[in-house]
């Protein structure tokens, strides 16, 4: 993978959520093989050099092939992504942390950099699709949310949407969301492999770079003050 991913400029940490049982996929998503390596390896290559620290949130006993990254285990099983975010934030050395799910195969590094620059004065910066749905696993969280997450866990509420309501949350419109998708099922995975094998990788993103360099170039539109509709709970 060349240069270790955690060698960018100081200022932000990256937390990749790789835990969970992958019930619908029926496999460990992070270690799914794709041309050139694994799914998590692909994610790491696209953000190489952007962060000075990369943490991999994993389930207890899980092994992930991610050289140069630090693995952080969830405190307790069965608490969903919120537990992974909490574990990563508590282990992070930087106040600002980008959070990505390992099953998002194509990363718009420029958009991610723009989210980070929007974090000042807020606890959370989260994209919202044109349909009004939050993208909580492609977002930015401050370590300032740790107490609120711990309170939610104690209350037995593991909804990230509840966290948004309790924190200073900045909502950013995601205008072109065609690149942002998750590989949730074996069918999703097989379709993605077919796309990769049809030709060169088509990553519709600027080259990854430390987010400080993007401050003047990246323009991330704000959502209207009225805000989007909430994602329906499943």
N, C-alpha and C positions, 0 to 999 in steps of 0.2 A: 504493500500500500504506500510505499515511499515514506515521505516525512510523516512523523507521528502527528495525529490530528490535533493534539492539545498544545500547539505551539504558536497560536496567534497572539495578537496584542492583548494586553491586560484589559479587563473591564467587564467581561461577561463569560459565564459558564454555559455549556451545553449539556442538557440532560436528555438522553435518549431512552424512552420507555420500551424495554424489551421483555418485561415480565409478562405474567398472565399465562393461562393454560392454552390459549389458541383453540378454543373448543370448535369454532366453525371451520378453522383451517385444518384442524386435527394434526397439527405439527407446531414445532417451535418456529415462529415466524422469523425471528432474528437470524437464524442459521439456515434459512431456506437457500438452496443453491440457485444461483443465476449465472449467466455468462460473465466470467471475470471474477467470481468470488461468491459472496453471500449477500443477502438482502441488507443486513446491517452494514456490511462493508461498502455497499453502494452508497448508502446514506452518508457514511463517514467521508467518502471520497468527495462528495459534492459540497461539503462544508469545511473541507480541509483548509486550515490556516485562519479560519474566522474566529476561533475561540482559543483562549489560553488554558482551558480545562474542559475535558469531555468526560462526563459520568454516564455510565450505563446502569439504568435501574433494572434489576433482575429479581426473579423469585428466588426463594431459598433453595440452594442446591443447583441452580441453573448455571450452565456454562455457556459463555458467549465468546466467539473469536473476534476480539476487538483490540489489537495491539495498541499500546500507548494510551489506553483509556482505563479509567478506574471503575470497577464494578461496585455497585451499592445495592445491598439486598433490602427488600421490603421488610418492614418491621413485623407485619402479620399478613398471612395469606387471605385472599377472598375479599379484599377491600377495593379492588379495581384500580384504575389509573391514579386516583387521588392518593393512594398509598405510595405509588411510585414517585409521584411528584413530591410528596412530603419527604421521602427518603433522600431523593436527589437534592432538594433544597437544603436540607439539614447538613448534607455532606459538602455542599458547594462552598468554595472560598470567596466567590464574588456575590455581590448583592443582586445583580441582574442575571437571570437564567433563562435561556431559551429552552423550551420543552418540545421535543419531536417524538412522535410515535415511530417505531422502527419499521412499520409496515406502510409508510408513505414513501414509495420508491423514487419519486422524482421531486427534488427540492428546488424551489425558486430561491436561491441564495440571496438575490438582491431584495426580494420582498421581505425575507427574514431579517436582513440587515436593517431594513426600514422600520420594522416593528421594534427592534431594539432601540433605535434612536428615539422612538416615541415613548419610552418607558419612564422618563424623568417626571416625577410628580404623581406617578400611578403605581399601584401594586401589580396590576395585570394589564397586558395589552393583548387583545384577542381579535383575530379576523372574523368577519361575518360575511357569509356568502350573499349573493344577490337574492337568494330565497329567504334570507333572514335567519340562517342557521349558524350557530357558533362553530368555530374550529378550535376547541380547547386543547387539542394535542398537536397544534402547530401554533404555539403562542409563547408569550414572554411572561414570566412570573418573577416577582421580587421575593427575597427571603422574608420580607415583611409579612407575607401571608402565612408563615408557619404557624403562629398562634391560632389563626382562624381555622386552618386545616385540622390542627390538633383538636380544636373544639368540635368541629364537625364529626371527626372520627369518634370522639367520646360520646357524641349524641347518636351515633349510628347512621349518620347521613353522609353518604359517600358520593353525592352528586356535585360535580364541578360547577354546575349552574348555580347551586346555592352559594358556593364560594364567590362567584361573580357578584351576587347581590350584596355580600357582606364586605366587599373590598372596593377600593378605588379602581374601577375597571374601565379601561379605555377601549372602545370598540372601533375597529378599522375595517372599512369596506374592502372586500376581496372582489375586485372587478372581474378578473379573468381566473376562474377557479378550475379551468379544464385540466391543469397539471396536478391539482391537489386531489389525490384519491388514496384510498386504503386498499390493501390486498387482504380481504377478510376471509375468503373462501378458497378451496382448491380451484374452483372455476376462475376466480380472479387471478390467481397465480398462473394458471396455465395460459390464460389470455395474455398476461403480461409477458410471459416467456415467448409467446408467438410474436408479439410486437417487437421484442428485442432482436429476435432472429431474422426479422424481415429486412433489417438494415441497421445502419449506425444508430447508436443511442441518441434519442432526441430529447435532450434536456433543455426545456425552454426557459433557461435562466441565464443571468449574467454569470461570469466566472466568480466563484466564491472568493471573498476577500474579507479581511478584518473589518468589522462593522464601522469602525471609526472612519475609514476611508469613504464610506458610502453616505455620510451625513449630507453632503451638498448635492449628491447625484440622485439619491433615492427619494422619490416622492410617493408617500403612502397616503391615500385619501382618507379623510375622516368620515365617520358615519354621522348622519344628522343627529342633532342633540336629542331628538325624541327617542333614538335608539331603535334597534331591530326587535322583532318578535323573538320570544324565547324558543329554544329548541324544545319540542314536545318530549316529555320524559317517556322512556320506553317501559 
